[in-house]
Amino acid sequence: MAAVPADWRDYLRLLKPRVMSLVVFTALTGLVCAGAPMNPALAAIAILCIAVGAGASGALNMWYDADIDAVMKRTRGRPVPAGRVRATDALTMGVVLSLFSVTLMGLAVNLLAAGLLAFTIFFYAVVYTMWLKRSTPQNIVIGGLAGALPPAVGWAAASGTAPWNAWLLVAIIFVWTPAHFWALSLSTGEDYAKAGVPMMPVVRGPDSTRRQILAYSLLLAPLAVVPAFTGLGGAVYLAIAALGGVVFVALAIRLLLAKADMEKKARGLFGFSILYLFGLFAALLGEHLAGLAPLALLR
Amino acid sequence: MSDPKSEQPAWAKARRGRNILLAIGLVAFVIVVFIATLARLGGNVATHGF
């Protein structure tokens, strides 16, 4: 038993509130971009279910990964490895919150949104955490789908459908994830090596990782502009996507060519990647809430 | 046999805090279900012919 008893903050930490806030933000963008009229109370409940579902995934991840978290500097203070919360309590919390969030989404909103939410939780907790994370350097590439799905869940909650534009938002986050995570793991590579997690910089080395970061950046920059051509994004979105994409690729090239201060440049790209994704989704959200007409350049 | 640590005031206080949080969570869930029911039924009742 730990020296200090757990309080409510430890249980909140199990839900990974920072990850949850990004999930809520992208899901809200999907919900608003769907453009379907929705009862505000049901919209709030849908977002609540998505937030709780994301928190449940976090708790399940902390339950299963407690052994890894205990070894890594960045995560050893988490409630389970620190001994403040029992692993079985984290598991119980994760399972109960998963059931509550999916059931409520199905009963109050619709079955498609509930199904997508259940799949997202399953993919993060089982496919990524239990299987991919410890077995392949492609762990965050494939596992990134879990973090990419919330806009589709939000879109489905509002409209009961998941059209191409919803999956376009999913694709943007999916392609953004490897560059974002590998930039982070370039500066914490030793931590992952110590824990035996086969992150790309540990398995293939920093040079290969930097090349792959650039490859994903080159894929992401044009992909992020596409919503301006499909009736989703407007002029503000197009400007942010185009300018941000150029900066993203430039930072990836700077990282690739770095002879010194590689970790500092990796952290720079990591920081910008968050700002860039936030900018893209904030632009879409702002344009749709303000009723600004999308460009629809191909229509 | 109970763990002597769990009988200490700090632990008892923490346990009480967790129980209160759990109770608040359950009440919040009931309220959310109630609101969801009103929101869903409201539209259907309004369009229902008598």
Interface residues (C-beta under 8 A of the other chain):
Chain A: M1 V4 P5 A6 D7 W8 Y11 N39 A41 L42 I45 L48 F100 L104 L107 A108
Chain B: D3 K5 S6 A10 W11 K13 A14 R15 G17 R18 L21 F29 V32 V33 I35 A36 L38 A39 R40 G42 G43
